């Protein structure tokens, strides 16, 4: 059997060496495609560790509250009303409706002849347990449970404040006399370049801030399923399978006369089938070894430069799984096409010769 295999491969390589070189290269390219696909699919369906707060936050400053050379009345007296700010904020929120956000607005509110620090919260990620017209405040003469009238609206102090004099945890019910000083937008997931630029451009157009800060690192590291990667992986897998199918169909077609000669000389159909499968196994082993070396030492580092998080997928287990799947698919393809030729009666084989 082994001598028949060597004789078959020797004659084939001598007759059409360029064809078998092309088949060998096609196998290598197909396997490289499979290796790349494994990484891309892993990257597309894997949930990554959530990005840090700094990489999810966009900050804009409208008024320099620390400028001691300007009085409070000059800084906040002519500031924008909150209803004007709210309209612009609603326009900004439309840009990240698919990426939830917590929004914190720092400001000042005039009470009793002085400007007190105020905060406004929009809890888009976790939601809020506070009721409409609840406030969180630490004000002289008031305690938890008391009611206070601000701009003609009755508010209930639900809890003491630890961050500012008065907080409005339900942003939609903020008094119009609150003067926004800055805004901090904490997105649930790290924004893309396009998403971040759209938000900062909208803030600049609406509010003309004196300072605006974007996340330093805008790579997309959030929980993701990138449809482009999935589609590319699927296409590459189909191309790889189709290429292998064409290669082995050609091998089987080129063996028809050799099968006929073997059978006329007394070989069984199972012997012919075994020779064909063994030859395919030899090509597969050489092709897989070459593809592994090319990928591991040439292409892997290039791929990891784009997707560093997929480094863990390229281990011995993955390569063994790919090899097993490749061998299984190849044997199935070979079996269907080879059995068709090995079952031809000897009388028919004589006519074809």
Residue, then its C-alpha position, 0 to 999 in steps of 0.5 A: x500500500x505504501x509503495x503504491x502511494x509513493x508511486x502515485x505521488x511520484x508520477x503525479x508530481x513528475x507529470x504536472x508539478x505546477x498543478x500540485x504546487x498550486x494545490x499546496x499553496x491553496x491549502x496553505x492560504x486556506x489554513x491561514x484564512x482559518x487561523x485569522x478567522x478564529x481570531x476575528x470570530x473570537x474578537x467579535x463574540x468575546x466580552x472584554x473587560x469594561x473600559x476605565x472611567x477616564x476612557x468613557x468620559x467626555x468633559x466640557x467646561x462653560x464657566x471657570x468657577x475657580x476664577x477668584x478675580x471675578x465676582x459670583x454675580x459676574x460669573x453666574x449672573x448672565x449664565x445661560x438658563x437651564x431650560x436653554x441648556x436642557x434643549x441643547x442637552x436633549x440634542x446631545x443625548x440623541x447622539x448616544x442613544x445606543x450607548x447609555x450614559x450617566x450625565x453630571x452637570x455642575x452649576x450654581x443656584x442663587x438662594x438667599x442672595x448667594x450662589x450655592x453649588x448645585x449638581x444635576x444627575x441624569x442616570x441613564x445607565x443604572x437609573x434612579x430610585x428618586x422620585x420627581x421633585x426629590x432633591x439631595x441637599x445640605x442647607x441651613x435650617x433644613x433636614x431630610x423630609x423637609x420641603x423647600x420652594x425653589x423658583x415656585x416649585x415645591x421640592x422634598x429633601x430626600x437625603x443629605x448631600x455630600x458633594x454640593x449644597x443641593x443636588x437634583x437627582x432627577x435632571x428633568x425637574x431642575x429649576x431654570x435658575x440653575x446656571x450650568x458650569x460644566x458637564x461630564x458625560x460618562x458613557x456606558x461603553x468606550x466611544x468610537x472615534x466617530x461617536x466621540x467627535x459627534x458629541x464634542x462637535x455638538x457640545x462646541x456648536x451649542x455651548x461654545x465651552x472654554x474647555x473640552x476634554x475627550x477620552x485619551x484612548x478611543x479604541x473600541x474595547x467595550x462589549x461588542x459584536x462587530x458585524x463587519x468582523x463576523x461577515x469577513x470571518x464567514x466569507x473567509x471560511x467559505x472561501x477556504x472550504x471552497x478552495x480545498x474542495x476544488x483542490x481535492x476534486x481535481x486530485x480525484x479527477x486526475x486519479x481516474x485512469x490510475x484507479x482503473x489500472x489498479x483495479x484491472x491489475x487486481x486492486x480492490x476498490x477499498x485499496x484505491x480509496x485508501x491510496x487516495x485518502x493517504x495521499x490527501x493526508x500527506x498533503x494535509x500534513x505538509x500544508x498544515x505544517x507550512x501554514x502553521x509556521x507562516x502564521x506563527x512567525x510572520x502573520x500572527x504579530x501583525x494580526x495582534x497589532x490590530x487586535x491585541x486581545x485575541x492573543x489568548x486564542x492562539x494556543x495548542x488547543x485551537x491549532x489541534x481543533x483546526x487540524x481535526x476539523x480540517x482533516x474531517x472536512x477533507x475526508x468527507x469531501x474526498x470520500x464522496x468524490x473518491x467513492x464515485x470513481x472507485x465503484x466503477x465496474x472493471x468493464x467500464x474502466x476498460x472502456x475508458x482506457 
